[in-house]
Structure formats: structure tokens, C-alpha cells
Amino acid sequence: MSELTGLRTRKKERTREAIADAAVSLFLERGFDRVSVNDIAAAAEISKPTLFRYFRTKEDLVLYRFADHQGEAARVVRDRESGSEPVAALHRHFRAGLDRYDPVTGLNDHPEVVAFHRLVFTTPSLAGRLTRYQLEDEEALADALGEGIQARLLAAQVLAVQRVLARTNWQRIADGRTARDVHPEAVADADQAFGRLS
């Protein structure tokens, strides 16, 4: 029985990824506002009701790619080594992302990643929906940090720092530089920013 459940789950995930891939391809080609839900359903060879079973909104078709990072800061704080300060653990995690050229840090020059970030950052409805995701992350991080206003303020500051660093890195790359070229500045900026949080 569990093997059948696992197969169904994998099939649903493949379908979900295929729908999202079709949508993002259309959005990158034509622009977010010029693509209808009907266009996406046709490209993914599914019905419109099926599309909405997988994604509640058109924006979710794009931001689905951020799902792997949802709640990440809270996980880093909860899973940190004993005796490690939360900000230090978050700093190490962000630096490791820079060293891996993780797209979430903005330090990735693959043309599709740069175009994807441009789509998200320059489409008001996507930027607004991303803010909602970030507010959920902020709440989760505040819960992991403790109780009270101090935890909430630190969570807001950490996520604001990460957002500004990622967007700065992306902008440098969007302006024509390579990720490898930007890396030393990105590391220095992260060290300075997290140093101030400490």
C-alpha cells in the first residue's frame, strides 16, 4: 500500500513540476501579465481545473520554486550546533549558499536564473506575493528565536538583510558581471551585514 502511495505522490510531484516549468517558460518568453491561465493549461496539456488543483494562483506557479527555501532560516536556527548563536548560524548558512552559488542568494549567473529573478523582481504581483512568503518566513524564524519583541525584531532584521544581499548580488549580475567576479564582494557584504546584526 505504501509503495502505491509513494508512486502517486511522485506522479503528483512530477505533474506539479511539469505545470510550473511550462508556466515559467511562457512567462519568461512573453512576460507574466501576457500569459493567461488558459495558455498555461494548454502548454501543460491539462485542464484549467486541474491546474488550479495544483496551484491556487498564477503567482504560485512561479513562486513554487521558492518552496524548498520556505522556513529555511527557522530550520537553521533550530538545527544549529549547541552553543552556536542564531545569527552566527544564519551567517554561516548564507555564506555557504554564496559559495555554492545558490540562486536564493542572488549569486548565480545562469541565464535562466537571472531571467527568473528579473521576472520576480520586476512583476508587481509576484513581488507582492513573494513578500507574503517572506512574512511567513519571518514569523517562523521569530518562533525559532524565542518569544517577545526581541525575537520578532531580530527575525525581521535577518530576513531583510538576506533579501537586500540577494537582490544586490542579482543586480550586479544583471548588470553584466559574472557570479565568480561578484563573489568576493558578496562575501564581504554578507560579513559586514551579519556582523552588524551580531
N, C-alpha and C positions, 0 to 999 in steps of 0.2 A: 504493500500500500504506500509506504513512504517513498519507494522508488518512483511510483506513478505521480505522487505529489511533487517530487523533485523534478521530474520531467515536465510537468505542467508549469511549474514555476520558471524553469529555464526557458520554456517556449514563450511564456508571457514576457519575460525579460528581453528575449530576442526581438519579439514583436514591438515592444516598447522602444528599444534602441533603433529598430528599423524606421519606426514612425518619426522619432526625433531626428535621425540622420536625414531623412527625406525633407523634413521641415527646415532644418538648418541649411541644407544645400539650397533650397529655394530662397530662404531669407538672405543668404549671402549673395545669391545670384541677382535677386530682384529688389531686395530691401524688405524689411519686416512688414511695413504698412502696405506693401503692394502684393502681398501673398494672402490669399483667403484660406480659411479652414477647409473649404471645398478643394482648393488647389492641393493642399497637403494630403488630404484623404485620397485624392486621385493619384498623386505621386506615390503614396504608400500602398495603393491598391486595397484600400479598406473603405468602409462606410464612415460617414461623419459621426454617427452614434458610437461606432467602435473607437474612433479617435478620442472621443470625449470619455470613454471608459478608462482610457489610459492617461489622459491629460485633461485636467479641469479647464485650463485656459490656454490660449495661444501662447502667452508668455512662458508658461510652464514647459512648452516644447523646447524652448531654448535653455531655460534655467535648470532643466533636468540635469544638465551636465555639471552643475554645482552641487548636486545631491550628495556626491561622495564626500564633500567637504562640510556638509551640514553638521553642525555640532562639534567640529574638529577641535576648536580651541578648548571647549569644555572637556573633551576626551584627553587632550594633552595635559590639562591641569589635574584631572582625576587620576591619570596613569603615570604621573611624574614619579621620579625616584624619591624615596624617603629623604627628607631633609632638603630637597630642592625647592627653591622659591618658585611660585607660579609664573612670575614674569620671566625669570631665567629659563624655565622650561619652554615657555612660549617663544622666547627669543631663539633658543637652540632649534626649535622646530621650524621657525620661519627661515633661519639661516640654512638649515638642511634642505628646505624647499628651494632656496636660491641655488644651492649647489647642485640640485637635481634639475634645475631649470623647470620647475613645476609651474604649469600655466597659471595656477592660482596666485602665484607671487608676482605675476605680470612679466616675469623674466623668461620669456620663451619667444623665439623669433620664427617659429614655424609659420609660414604664411597663413594657414588655416586658423591657427590660434590668434594671430594678430588680427585677422579679419573678424573672427568670432568676438574678440574683445571690443573691436570697433563697433560691431553690431550692438553689443550690450550697452556700451557706454554712451552711444550716440542716439539710441532709441529711447525716448522718454518713458514709454510704458514698461520697457524692460528694466531700465534703471530704477523705476519706481518699485517694480516687483522684486528686484534684487535688494533694495532697501528693506523690504519686508522680510526677506530671508535673513538679512544681517541683523535685524531686530530680534528675530527668533534665536539667532546665534548669541546675541548679546545677553538675552535672558538666560540661556543655558549656561553660558560662561559665568554669569553672576551667581547662579546657583552653585556652580562648582567651586567658586571662590569663597563662598560663605554667605552670611546674611548681612542685611543692612545696606545703608547708602554707600559705604566704602567699597563693598563688592560690586555694586551696580556701577559706580563711577569708574572703577578700575576696568571692568568689563567693557564699558563704552570707550574708554581711552585706548585699550589694547586693540579693539576691533577697528577703531578709527585710524590708528597707526598702521595696521596691516592694510587697510583699504587705501590709504594715501600712498604707502610704499608701493603697493601693487600697481596702482594707477600711474604713478611716476615712472616705474620701470616700463610699463606698457607704452607710455607716451614717448619715452626715449627710443624705444624700438620702432614705434610707429613713425617716428621722425627719420628713420633710416639706419639706425645703428644696429649692430648685432648683439645678441644676448651675451656672448662671451666678452664683448667690448664693454657692455654696461655692467657686467657682474661686479667688478671692484667697487664701483660707485654704489651699487645696490647693497652690497655688504656693508660698506661704510655708513650709508644712510640707515640701514636696519640697526647697526650697532649704536649709532647716535640716538635714534628714536627710542629703542628699548632701554638704553642707558638712562634716558630722561624719565622713562616710566618707573625705573627702579628707584 
